[in-house]
Amino acid sequence: MWTAKLKLYHKDCPIVNRCVKFGVSVLSYPRSHYTKKGKKYATTVCKFVGYDGERKKQFLDDLKNDSNISRLDISGDVFVYEYNLGKPGEGEHAMLYFDPEMVFVKPTVNSPDGHEYWEVACWNKDKITKFINELSKHMDKSEVLGIGQVGNVEVYFPSVMPKLSPAQEKAIMLAYQWGYYNYPRQIDLRELAKRAGISLTTFQENLRKAENKMMPMLIERIVKPESEGKRK
């Protein structure tokens, strides 16, 4: 199967621009697009990643005032919206060019850095190539971060992730987003704590607790297949 990692931006995105404005990260699953009464609509399921309740409230209050949001349902950190793209050819949305044979490997990351990060997969490389080419024509920015063929596609399932507190989720997402787990590291804990707006000690505690909760799941994924192989 072929996979591609993309970095996108289009100026009329209702989510990523607000991520920049309010300093939050949002995971999203673009769902579908359709035409009603001569107008195009797109629906998306979203989830806030960490951060304090006040920023989330400001984000959602601002989203409610967007005249292009035709429907909005909110349940805790999860919200679903329908966006009015206008007449065909007016508004832009990456899902307009998404091939039904493609799948999302991970949820889209809408980052405070002003970009959407997509990871998609397909058995047919031409389908992904066509998708990328169409995006390049219609997005304000479309950058391919990586494309290649893999034997096993690791798909993210949020239901199997451990339960993290908002502070723990924020810590680990900031660490991942700013390259703390890269080699070489692109940021240190002191700078991450500044970005989180908390003390170094508190940030370290939140990050370690998040890592401790996630580590058993990661180890199990590595060890369990080996153990099963030995039993066979």
Phi, psi and omega in degrees: 000146179263140177233153178218138175249128187232148175240114189238157170206133168222134193297339181263017177290125183284346185260302189296327178295326177283334174298320177292314185298320185250002176066044180234165172246142181227129172270141181219149172241096174302129189258303187198168172220151186200169181245132176226123177052044175081005180238148179270140177228152175226140178245146183215140174259130185230157176216130175292148177247106178061207177071159187283158184298330182293319179295320178298315180298316179298318178302309184291322177299319179291322179296321180299330182275358178285118184295342180272352176279108184270335177213144180208123176239133185236133176219095183064235180276357182254136174218149180237133180225153173248131185244130179275111181271358181083199179290154178310130180095354181268282182285160180243145175201134184301330182292344177297339184244006182283126181278137181301339179281349179273158178226156174275126176282322180220162174294152176292136177260118174263109192259152174297349177281359174094013182231157171258136178246117182250146170223116185234163180218156179196149176288336184255113181298325182298327179295317179292318179299317179296318178302313180297318180297320179293318179299319180301330180281330191246344177271156174288331175213132178217112183235131177272115179274341179177145176210138181182174181258134181232152180282323180230124178265121179270110183264135180280126175241108184297335183292340181261003179281145178292155180281118178251148173289161178305320181292321179292318180297319179297317183298313184287328177290320176297317180299317179292315184298320186262012170085025179294329182266004176284164173234118356288159180298140182262355182202152178253173185295325180298317179291322177297319178298321177297317180294329178280344180076028180225173181289159179299317181299315181294319179296317179301318180297315180296318182292317181295321179295320178296316180296320180295325178288324183276335186300315179303322179294319181292318179295319180300323181293331180276314187283319187302312179300323180294318180296319179295323179296322180291323180295327180289000000 
